[in-house]
């Protein structure tokens, strides 16, 4: 099919691919973050209070198919977001490791997008395997999790956890100013 100028029409790019490509442009860079929502406040000590928060887009061997983004919380290098392409959209998994590199008992949880989303926002409702894992570990509050990621190139990246009970946690990262690269996440090669 050609447009009025005789040029071949470009096939529409799926929002999932646009989102991955938008994030992949930051491969090899790290960015500082801050908690912008944490509701309701917990009475327990918050593991994010007073900590330097950094995301590092580093697992870019196949950026059209998968990105690995460690999320460093102070000296805790246990968290990596794994965003991968599926036949119908995107999948988000949370890879949690101990300092010795071994997997945490609760790891690789997350979900697949249920809707196309956009180049700027993707939502990941909890999947059945994660519900089973959370149930087995008595984490009943997590059974209705929805995670989301927002991307405004050159400006910000937001990681979000929301629940129907009013739980909302968001960390915003400043994409306009790269920071020094953090150490490799636990369980990965340097």
HELIX and SHEET records of a PDB file:
HELIX    1   1 UNK A   15  UNK A   24  1                                  10    
HELIX    2   2 UNK A  128  UNK A  136  1                                   9    
HELIX    3   3 UNK A  140  UNK A  144  5                                   5    
SHEET    1   A10 UNK A 109  UNK A 112  0                                        
SHEET    2   A10 UNK A  90  UNK A  96 -1                                        
SHEET    3   A10 UNK A  76  UNK A  85 -1                                        
SHEET    4   A10 UNK A  66  UNK A  73 -1                                        
SHEET    5   A10 UNK A  53  UNK A  62 -1                                        
SHEET    6   A10 UNK A  29  UNK A  39 -1                                        
SHEET    7   A10 UNK A 168  UNK A 179 -1                                        
SHEET    8   A10 UNK A 156  UNK A 162 -1                                        
SHEET    9   A10 UNK A 146  UNK A 152 -1                                        
SHEET   10   A10 UNK A 121  UNK A 125 -1                                        
END                                                                             
